[in-house]
Amino acid sequence: MRIEFRLDEHNFDEAFDLIIIGGGINGAGVARDAGERGLRTLLIEKNDFGSGCSAHSTRLIHGGLRYLEQLEFNLVYESLDERETLLNNYPHLVNPLGLLIPAYQGNKFGMGKLKLGMMFYDMLSSGKSLLPHQVVKADQVKNLELDIKKDGLKGAVFYHDGQVPFVERLVLENILTAKEFGAVCLNHCELSEIQCIKSQKGYQAHAIKFKDRLNGMKPYTAYGKHVINMTGPWLDEDLEWLKTQDGFKLSHSPSPRIGGTKGSHIVVKAFPGAPSKFGIYNEAKSDGRPFFILPFKIGMNEDLYLIGTTDIFLDANENLDDLKVTQRELEYLLYEVNDLFPQAGLSQKSIVKTFCGVRPLPRSKQGVEGKVSRKHNIVNHGKLDQIENYYSVVGGKITTFRNLARETVDKISDVACNTAKSKTLGCKYPEGISFYDYVQDILAEYSSRYQVEAHTILHLLMLYGTNTAKVLDLCLQNPQLKNKIASGYEDIEAQILYAIRYESAYTVEDILERRLTIGLSTDRIEANVVQTISHYLSEEFELVARQRDKDIKALLTQGY
């Protein structure tokens, strides 16, 4: 296939029922929901699906224990309800996770407040599958196989939430399911204009213009009955694209609505004293804000730990497309871990990966970052700004993406939402058995059929679920595809080919960072890994020696 022709199969002349701008977890959820309800749907994403806020989160599926402090009981209840749904609907991607909260002398939240908070958390979790909290006395903490500081320790509480280590695949699974229901989902397509026409009440969203970043910024126009902006932190920037049909800016434009905060994370290998089977939710010594130390096991790769997050209001001059973890943030996170784990001895040399992003929070007069509400808001600009059929989504978190999607699509469709019960493409295992039982049943069968070791098959099942057979089928055609891509990682070459053919992967970064587990586990990528991925891209997209193809190949491998 020639990469220049990748959009030729789509008909943009017929109006879509819904156009979604932004392909993170919320946009993907809306596309899937709308597709399942029979709406003709288009989604465009400037970069790759899930490459923005979704990829830079703490990767928790949680009720939001600290939201109780802000008395946001409805948000906690909604989050806990959705946590249960995601645990049921994505068992290969979303896992239960135990968390320990230690209480020290002088902490803002001592044992009394922790017990009270957990009591409310359990009440709001009533009827859910995860176990209620337990109180751990100070002298019992030593029995938990971890080595945290003893001075001032008054006790701890242990409770359960959920984790989605490979959140990029959660996004992708919703995108692929949306496409299965007829949605057109396009990555590497950059918005250039939201076109509005005059109406009796002011204006009406009518079409979008966008450019294919993989084909010389070739322009396209798509018409839609409704347009939803789901670009998160970039939402206010996209207000610049609201223009009249003749290209002029609107006589009035929506007010800025985003007041996001930056969150940075580091990833390290196992260190002395770290818990192996649960995470830590701790109050930072230096500023009292909460941070996590979480087991970060992706597939069947080695155990890592995810540490974060910071919570800092952005400076006005910071570039959303080029955020970096600062030296100050690195030192802050390392200090807090080393303070809690006296034997850890972590330094900057211990860090194998860093990442940061911006929470798409609403503008707030609150002066404290952690107190800005995490609840989402769906803005109908027809009522507020006289721009009919145009909506923006402010806020939202991974845990509540499905319910946010339901609320959003409800505004334009009378068809009932069924995503709480319907299965995505990776969860089509037989009714009446658990995913664990399904894995046990097919592990030996797949190992024999494909002549691949069980460890690798288990790795693939934790990424692709019931689509694993489609990945392994490629190995029957070419046994070389069973080869591991890099030493120390379970990913095999078949995953590269599968990503290109079936998962809309077009660049080395798409594959390395969001289709494989290697790029999620380390920033230290070996040259031969990039060469292997580049080889398959060149073969599949028929990149030959002429100058045009050299330019395209340079784009596909940019950054590597």
HELIX and SHEET records of a PDB file:
HELIX    1   1 ILE A    3  PHE A    5  5                                   3    
HELIX    2   2 ILE A   25  GLU A   36  1                                  12    
HELIX    3   3 SER A   54  HIS A   56  5                                   3    
HELIX    4   4 LEU A   65  GLN A   70  5                                   6    
HELIX    5   5 PHE A   73  ASN A   89  1                                  17    
HELIX    6   6 MET A  111  LEU A  124  1                                  14    
HELIX    7   7 ALA A  138  LEU A  144  5                                   7    
HELIX    8   8 VAL A  167  GLU A  180  1                                  14    
HELIX    9   9 GLY A  232  TRP A  234  5                                   3    
HELIX   10  10 LEU A  235  ASP A  238  1                                   4    
HELIX   11  11 LEU A  239  TRP A  241  5                                   3    
HELIX   12  12 LEU A  320  ASP A  322  5                                   3    
HELIX   13  13 GLN A  327  LEU A  340  1                                  14    
HELIX   14  14 GLN A  348  SER A  350  5                                   3    
HELIX   15  15 GLU A  369  LYS A  371  5                                   3    
HELIX   16  16 HIS A  381  LEU A  384  1                                   4    
HELIX   17  17 ILE A  398  THR A  400  5                                   3    
HELIX   18  18 PHE A  401  ASP A  410  1                                  10    
HELIX   19  19 LEU A  425  CYS A  427  5                                   3    
HELIX   20  20 PHE A  435  TYR A  450  1                                  16    
HELIX   21  21 ALA A  454  TYR A  464  1                                  11    
HELIX   22  22 GLY A  465  ASN A  467  5                                   3    
HELIX   23  23 THR A  468  GLN A  477  1                                  10    
HELIX   24  24 PRO A  479  LYS A  482  5                                   4    
HELIX   25  25 GLU A  493  TYR A  502  1                                  10    
HELIX   26  26 VAL A  508  ARG A  514  1                                   7    
HELIX   27  27 ILE A  518  SER A  521  1                                   4    
HELIX   28  28 ALA A  527  GLU A  540  1                                  14    
HELIX   29  29 GLN A  547  LEU A  556  1                                  10    
SHEET    1   A 6 VAL A 184  LEU A 186  0                                        
SHEET    2   A 6 THR A  41  ILE A  44  1                                        
SHEET    3   A 6 LEU A  18  ILE A  21  1                                        
SHEET    4   A 6 VAL A 227  ASN A 229  1                                        
SHEET    5   A 6 TYR A 390  VAL A 394  1                                        
SHEET    6   A 6 ASN A 377  ASN A 380 -1                                        
SHEET    1   B 8 LEU A  60  ILE A  61  0                                        
SHEET    2   B 8 LEU A 153  GLN A 163 -1                                        
SHEET    3   B 8 ASN A  95  TYR A 104 -1                                        
SHEET    4   B 8 GLY A 279  GLU A 283  1                                        
SHEET    5   B 8 PRO A 290  PRO A 295 -1                                        
SHEET    6   B 8 LEU A 304  GLY A 308 -1                                        
SHEET    7   B 8 THR A 261  LYS A 269 -1                                        
SHEET    8   B 8 ILE A 312  PHE A 313 -1                                        
SHEET    1   C 3 LEU A  60  ILE A  61  0                                        
SHEET    2   C 3 LEU A 153  GLN A 163 -1                                        
SHEET    3   C 3 GLN A 134  LYS A 137 -1                                        
SHEET    1   D 8 LEU A  60  ILE A  61  0                                        
SHEET    2   D 8 LEU A 153  GLN A 163 -1                                        
SHEET    3   D 8 ASN A  95  TYR A 104 -1                                        
SHEET    4   D 8 GLY A 279  GLU A 283  1                                        
SHEET    5   D 8 PRO A 290  PRO A 295 -1                                        
SHEET    6   D 8 LEU A 304  GLY A 308 -1                                        
SHEET    7   D 8 THR A 261  LYS A 269 -1                                        
SHEET    8   D 8 ILE A 351  ARG A 359 -1                                        
SHEET    1   E 4 LYS A 218  TYR A 223  0                                        
SHEET    2   E 4 GLY A 202  ASP A 212 -1                                        
SHEET    3   E 4 CYS A 189  SER A 199 -1                                        
SHEET    4   E 4 LEU A 242  THR A 244  1                                        
SHEET    1   F 3 LYS A 218  TYR A 223  0                                        
SHEET    2   F 3 GLY A 202  ASP A 212 -1                                        
SHEET    3   F 3 ILE A 387  GLU A 388  1                                        
END                                                                             
